[in-house]
Amino acid sequence: MKENPSHAELVASMTGGMVTPTREFNGSNRLHANGKPKDDFRDTLRKIPNSRNFFSIILSLSFPPLVVWTVMIYNHPLVWILSILVMGAAQNRLFIIHHEAAHRLLFSNRKINDFVGIRFIGRIAFGSGSHGYRIGHIRHHRDEFGPEEPDFILYSFYPISKSSMTRKLLRDLSGISAFRILRPRFERLNELRHLRLTISFLFSQLTVAALFWFFANLTMYLFLWLLPWACVYQLLNRLRAISEHGGMTQSSDRRKTTHYVRQNRLANFFIVPFNVGYHLAHHVDMLVPYRNLPLLNEALVEDGYISAEHIWPNYRSLWKALVLK
């Protein structure tokens, strides 16, 4: 057995278990053969709605304080439990805004986009406010499952056994996954750049903790901010990630790299806010802002790029298929 298999060998042995055969698509009046929108349709789709995005950010930033206020008014165990779940969804929304900013689609002005979406919200969403996620994520888009794919292991080996899936979900719910994410932040502190990123991360979370202390108390910071991120958010993030690329493979045809799932309101609220569930459309053209992804998605279906064999009717059906019977 070879000690260092090539990337092509890793792709062949670890990916592709969920790929559906695709029909040839020769393009249409609106779409190129690879699904990308053409000409005026492309220009329309790529317009960034700055004002509407601004209000979406304000609402999303208001979500966590609203959860805390609700617990302060209705101090009941059931309210606490529900609030922990909802706060995880609120943190997920902030991360997806950060994701939009990583594509530089939050605001048309790059400096404002980076300051609001990466420096500010990126820090709040348990990041360091650096461009590390943006750089890695663009590599993901350029070549899904390629040599520089940052999440190759996360998407690989599907479908998996029920016991394996259970272990993964329990690691998320128990906080083990969060610990594994945080641990590297406190390693290699002798490296100046890494030390700066760790200090930035700690400063951001201390600021959030100070806000909790000033307006509520530190107990709420632990139970309504750290706990939701360590448990609920990690679970939501995994469910979203495997719904996007679990079991797919490296290909220039995005229908082989990314799942297509019909959207519903419940999933939109908890797992795939801001139209990130239109993920195949997002990978066909990563320069289309989230508000216009439904329009691109509609064109992909109507013009025949996406056909019936690619469509998962809901997330539950896809999750079931990701687990071996």
BALUM-349063 format. One record per residue (C-alpha): residue in three letters; x, y, z. Coordinates in steps of 0.02 Angstrom, whole numbers, plus 50000, padded with zeros to 5 digits. Example, Ala and Ser with C-alpha at 12.3 -4.5 7.8 and 13.67 -1.06 7.14 Angstrom:
BEGIN
ALA506154977550390
SER506844994750357
This chain:
BEGIN
MET500005000050000
LYS500675017249954
GLU501125028050104
ASN500685044450020
PRO499255042249898
SER498995055849769
HIS497555067949784
ALA496705059449637
GLU496785042949732
LEU496045051149887
VAL494615058349785
ALA494285041449705
SER494285031949870
MET493465044649986
THR492185054349885
GLY490785052149760
GLY489615040649856
MET488145052349834
VAL488435058349655
THR486965056749536
PRO487275054249349
THR487035070549256
ARG486335074049084
GLU487295084948964
PHE486765103148967
ASN487145113548814
GLY486615130348883
SER485105141348850
ASN484675159348813
ARG485045163848994
LEU486375151249042
HIS488055144948981
ALA488375126248969
ASN489125126549144
GLY487565134849213
LYS488315152149235
PRO487125166349189
LYS487425176049030
ASP487565194548987
ASP486135205649051
PHE485425191549157
ARG487125189549241
ASP487295208349270
THR485575209149348
LEU485915194549463
ARG487585201349522
LYS486915218149584
ILE487175219949772
PRO485655227149865
ASN486615237749993
SER485125245350084
ARG484185229050104
ASN485755220350165
PHE486015234050293
PHE484295231050369
SER484575212250368
ILE486175214850468
ILE485295225950595
LEU483915213050618
SER485175198850637
LEU486195208650764
SER484585212250860
PHE484155193850869
PRO485345188751012
PRO484855203451125
LEU483025199051095
VAL483345181151152
VAL484215187451310
TRP482815199851346
THR481525185951328
VAL482425175351457
MET482555190151576
ILE480685193151563
TYR480135174951564
ASN481375166551679
HIS480735148751659
PRO481725132551625
LEU480765129251465
VAL481115146851404
TRP482975144251440
ILE483005128051341
LEU482095135651192
SER483205151051200
ILE484795140651192
LEU484135132451033
VAL483585148950956
MET485235157451002
GLY486155143850906
ALA485095148250755
ALA485465166850784
GLN487335163150786
ASN487125153050627
ARG486335168250544
LEU487815179050593
PHE489015166350520
ILE488065166050354
ILE488185185050348
HIS490055182950375
HIS490035170350232
GLU489185183150119
ALA490505195850164
ALA491875183150127
HIS491215183149949
ARG491215202249957
LEU489365202449917
LEU488725210750076
PHE489085228550020
SER489705234849852
ASN491005245549942
ARG492405233349984
LYS493025242750137
ILE491285243250214
ASN490985225150166
ASP492595219350251
PHE492395230250405
VAL490595225450441
GLY490555207450382
ILE492325201450420
ARG493115212850550
PHE491535215350655
ILE490315201050626
GLY491725188850591
ARG492385192450765
ILE490685190850849
ALA490375174150762
PHE491835166450859
GLY493145171650734
SER494685182650741
GLY494115195750617
SER495465190650494
HIS495325185750311
GLY495805167650345
TYR494065160850319
ARG493825171050160
ILE495435164550084
GLY495055146450126
HIS493255147750069
ILE493725154849899
ARG494885139849877
HIS493395128849914
HIS492395137149775
ARG493785136849647
ASP493995118049659
GLU492785108549771
PHE493665092949839
GLY495275099149758
PRO497015098749836
GLU496685115049930
GLU494915110649988
PRO494885115850174
ASP493435104150217
PHE493905088650117
ILE493715076850266
LEU492085084750323
TYR491235080250158
SER492075063450128
PHE491565045150148
TYR489685047950136
PRO488565038450146
ILE489175032850317
SER488555020350445
LYS487225025050571
SER488455022750714
SER489715034350630
MET488405047850602
THR487815046150782
ARG489595048550845
LYS489815064150740
LEU488185071950799
LEU488545067650981
ARG490255075850966
ASP489375091550905
LEU488025091651039
SER489255087751180
GLY490445101951138
ILE491875090551083
SER491865097550906
ALA491925115350975
PHE493405110751086
ARG494325103650935
ILE493995119850841
LEU494585130950984
ARG496115120851036
PRO497215126050887
ARG496925144350933
PHE497945141651091
GLU499365132451008
ARG500895139650919
LEU500745155551022
ASN502605158350996
GLU502165163050816
LEU501785181650812
ARG500395181050681
HIS499505166650768
LEU499675175550936
ARG498875191250863
LEU497405181250795
THR497155172750964
ILE497205189451055
SER495945196450931
PHE494805181550960
LEU494925183051150
PHE494665201851147
SER493085199651043
GLN492345186651160
LEU492815196851313
THR491895211551235
VAL490345200751209
ALA490505194451388
ALA490635212451450
LEU489015216851359
PHE488145202151441
TRP488835207451611
PHE488275225551588
PHE486515222051522
ALA486165205251605
ASN487465194151691
LEU488915182551652
THR487855167151683
MET486875171751529
TYR488495173651431
LEU488935155751476
PHE487215148151446
LEU486535159351308
TRP488115162551207
LEU489505149951238
LEU488385134751261
PRO487335137751103
TRP488915140050999
ALA489795124951075
CYS488315113251051
VAL486855119450947
TYR487825129350817
GLN489065115250789
LEU487635103250754
LEU486785115550635
ASN488435118850547
ARG488745100250516
LEU486975097150454
ARG487125111750334
ALA488865106750274
ILE488445088650234
SER486835094450152
GLU487885105150036
HIS489295093349987
GLY489215077050085
GLY489705062449973
MET489975072949818
THR491625073649722
GLN492885084349628
SER492225089949459
SER492055105149347
ASP490195100649340
ARG489445108549496
ARG488025095949492
LYS489315083049548
THR490065093749686
THR488495100949768
HIS486795094449821
TYR485155102449770
VAL483825102749906
ARG482085110349894
GLN481925124250023
ASN480655126250163
ARG480395139550296
LEU480895129150446
ALA482565124450369
ASN482805142450311
PHE482625148550490
PHE483705135850582
ILE484965128950457
VAL485085138350292
PRO484645156850319
PHE484925170350189
ASN484605158450043
VAL486215148750074
GLY485155133150046
TYR485145137249860
HIS486885130549867
LEU487045123249693
ALA486575140149620
HIS487855148049738
HIS489225136649672
VAL488725139049491
ASP489055157649513
MET489815162949679
LEU489675181349630
VAL487775181649644
PRO487185189649808
TYR486075179049919
ARG484495188949880
ASN484635184449696
LEU485035165949717
PRO483185160849704
LEU483125169349532
LEU484665160049472
ASN484005143949548
GLU482365146149454
ALA483285148449290
LEU484375132949322
VAL482805122449347
GLU481755129949207
ASP483145129249078
GLY483605111249118
TYR485295112649204
ILE484515105149360
SER483415090149319
ALA482315078949426
GLU483685066449469
HIS484675080149559
ILE483265086049670
TRP483085081149853
PRO481305085349907
ASN481855090750082
TYR483325089950202
ARG482655075050298
SER482665064150142
LEU484475068950105
TRP485045065850283
LYS484255048650277
ALA485175044650116
LEU486825050350193
VAL486675036150318
LEU486885018050262
LYS485405006550299
